[in-house]
């Protein structure tokens, strides 16, 4: 089995093209562009949900997107620590490890 790249909705395109279409339209075109919530805040909410629901495979892409949307690594670390009390320590520890790996990969590039 090949490793799965969760950094893009295109990861689902070959097996479920309609699912990938739903991610691109309306999620990216309407939901993420809605001015009622800033991209920075939307990223923070999304990252918190991924951590709380134990969707660690999708975290690296969203952590990087969060940085691109204005979050800092310090804010992400604080959010992960805060979530330990609400989502559980195992979820926060996993998120911390995924964040460390994601940002270590970025530094190696």
N, C-alpha and C positions, 0 to 999 in steps of 0.2 A: 504494500500500500504506500502510495506517495504522500508526503506531507501536504497538508491543505493550507493554502494561503488565504487567511481570513481578512486580508487588508483591503479587499475589494468585493463589492457585491457580485462581481463577475465570477467569483468562486462557485457560485450556484448556477451560473448561466448554462453550462453544458447539460446538466441533468434536469434543471427546473428553470427554463428560460422565462416563464411567466412570473416566477418568484423574483428573479433578478429584475424584471421590468417593474414590479411593485416597489422594489427598493429604490430604483432610479426615479420612478414617477408613481406616487406622489411624494415619497419620503424626501429625496434630495431636492426636487424641484419646488415643492410646496412647504413641507414641514420645516426643513432646515433653513429655508429662506424667509420664513414668517418673521416679521420685524418685532413681534410682541415679546420675543425672547432672543437675546443676543446669541450669536454663535458660540461665544465663550461660555455663557451660562448653559446653553443647550448641550455643549460638550461635557460640562461638569455633571449635569443631570444624567446624561447617557452613560458616562463612566461609572457613576454611582450605581446606576441600575445594573450594569454589566457585572460589577463587583458583587452586589447584593444577590443577584440571581446566578452567580457562579458561572458566568460566560467568559472565562479567562482567555479562551482562544481569540476572542475578538478585541481584547483589551489593548494589545500593542498598537494596532491601527488607530483606535480611538484616543489613546494617550498621545500619540504623535499629532493627531488632528486637534486635540485639546491644546497642545503647545502652539500649533499653527493658528488657533483661534484666540490666543491670548492668555491661556493659563500658564502658570510657571510650574517648574518642577517642585518648588517649595509648596505651592498650593495643592498640587496633586498628592504630595506626600502627606500633607495635613488632612486632606480629604480621606485618603486611605486609612490613616490612623483613626480619624473620627468614625469611619464606617466599621472599624473593628467592634465598636460597642453596639452597633445596630444590625450589621450584617454577619457578625461573628468574626472571631480572630482567624480561623482558617481561611476565610474568604479574603480578609485583609492581608494576611501573610502571603497568600498566593498572588494577590494583586501587586504587592510590593516586589515580589520576585519577578513577575512579568514586567513591571515598570523598569526595574533595574536592568533586566535583559534587553528590553526594547531600547532604552537610552544608551546602554553599553554598545549595542549594535550600531546605533547612530554615530557614536564617537569613533568607532572603528572604521567607518566609511570615509 
